[in-house]
Amino acid sequence: MHVDNAIRSRKSVRRFLPLGISKPVIEHILQVASRAPSGNNLQPWHVHVLTGDAKQALCSDILESTALEAEGHDPEYQYYPNSWFEPYQSRRRASGFGLYEALGIDRNDLQARERQNLRNLHFFDAPIGLLISLDRRLNTGSYIDLGMFIQNIMLAARGQGLHTCPQAAFASYHQIVRRHVPLADEDILVCGIALGHEDRDAPENSLQTHREPVAAFTSFHGFKARAQGN
């Protein structure tokens, strides 16, 4: 797959088919992803790969904890701003409302919205769940490096005909995750990633989020104007 096609076809898939993925395929994806750049070649990422009973046990534990105590689950880093402002609030709302519309969920149906939100916590039925962590002793630059690594995972997955969904939701359950995988004390759980085969019949997978045109986020400096007709 051409890299342009991999980038353009990547999307957050929220329903997967019950088709397994072999360990060699996952190893290939991670090996390709590991070519991501990092400052001084620190390679600050760590990945825990879960499937089968191991994944089910983690997801069941998280869902049970959520049912018993909805509050009290907080990530160890702040992903979003404390107060929303434009243009980011409008983009956030458009994304959420677009998902609910695709699913036929009224935006005022809080119970249906919560049921959909809880599907995050079992990797949207994907056969593979990845948990991505970072050494907390590192600094902000390593988050940039980690982002490039995560993007590489998603693009390498497309090269194998697979899809993904990056999931910050798992960061809130780092205490439960530590019961199931040997996450080092110095590691901070950054996100999960669902990995599998897209269910193309699922309405939520038809969602295509809007992207701003290049002119909206780019300033060009020092370029000569093209001569007319060139």
Residue pairs with C-beta under 8 A, 6 or more apart in sequence:
1 9
1 158
1 159
3 155
5 158
6 155
6 158
6 159
7 155
9 158
10 154
10 155
10 158
10 163
10 164
11 163
11 205
11 207
11 208
11 209
12 164
12 165
12 166
12 207
13 124
13 126
13 163
13 164
13 165
13 194
13 196
13 198
13 199
13 205
14 99
14 119
14 124
14 165
14 202
14 204
14 205
15 124
15 125
15 198
15 199
15 202
15 204
15 205
16 123
16 124
16 125
16 126
16 127
16 163
16 194
16 196
16 197
16 198
16 199
17 196
17 197
17 198
17 199
18 125
18 127
19 127
19 196
19 197
20 51
20 127
21 51
21 127
21 128
21 162
21 195
21 196
21 197
25 160
25 162
26 49
26 128
26 195
28 156
28 160
29 153
29 156
29 157
29 159
29 160
29 162
29 195
30 47
30 153
30 156
32 152
32 156
32 159
33 149
33 152
33 153
33 156
34 43
34 45
34 149
34 152
35 152
36 145
36 148
36 149
36 151
36 152
37 145
37 148
38 44
38 142
38 145
38 148
38 149
39 141
39 142
39 145
42 138
42 142
42 145
43 145
44 134
44 135
44 138
44 142
44 145
44 146
45 132
45 133
45 134
45 145
45 146
45 149
46 132
46 133
46 134
46 135
46 184
46 187
47 130
47 131
47 132
47 133
48 130
48 131
48 133
48 181
48 183
49 128
49 129
49 130
50 58
50 128
50 129
50 130
50 131
50 180
50 181
51 127
51 128
51 129
54 180
55 123
55 128
55 129
56 122
57 180
58 129
58 176
58 177
58 180
58 181
59 121
59 122
59 123
59 129
61 176
61 179
61 180
62 121
62 170
62 173
62 176
63 118
63 121
63 122
65 73
65 173
65 176
66 73
66 118
66 121
73 172
73 173
73 175
74 172
75 168
75 171
75 172
75 174
75 189
76 136
76 171
76 174
76 188
76 189
77 171
77 188
77 190
79 168
79 171
81 88
84 92
91 210
94 209
94 210
95 209
97 107
98 207
98 209
99 116
99 204
99 207
100 106
100 107
100 113
100 116
102 203
102 204
102 206
102 207
103 112
103 116
103 203
103 204
104 203
105 112
105 113
105 116
106 112
107 113
116 204
117 169
119 125
120 167
120 169
120 170
121 169
121 170
121 173
123 129
123 165
123 167
123 192
123 194
124 165
124 194
125 196
126 165
126 194
126 195
126 196
127 195
127 196
128 194
128 195
128 196
129 192
129 193
129 194
129 195
130 153
130 192
130 193
130 194
130 195
131 170
131 177
131 181
131 183
131 189
131 191
131 192
132 146
132 149
132 150
132 189
132 190
132 191
132 192
132 193
133 183
133 184
133 187
133 188
133 189
133 190
134 142
134 143
134 146
134 187
134 188
134 190
135 142
135 184
135 186
135 187
135 188
136 186
136 187
136 188
137 186
143 190
146 190
150 166
150 191
150 193
153 164
153 193
154 164
154 166
154 193
157 163
157 164
157 195
161 197
162 195
162 196
162 197
163 195
163 196
163 197
163 198
164 193
164 194
164 195
165 193
165 194
166 191
166 192
166 193
167 191
167 192
167 193
167 194
168 190
168 191
169 192
170 177
170 189
170 191
170 192
171 189
171 190
171 191
173 189
174 183
174 188
174 189
177 183
177 189
183 189
198 205
199 205
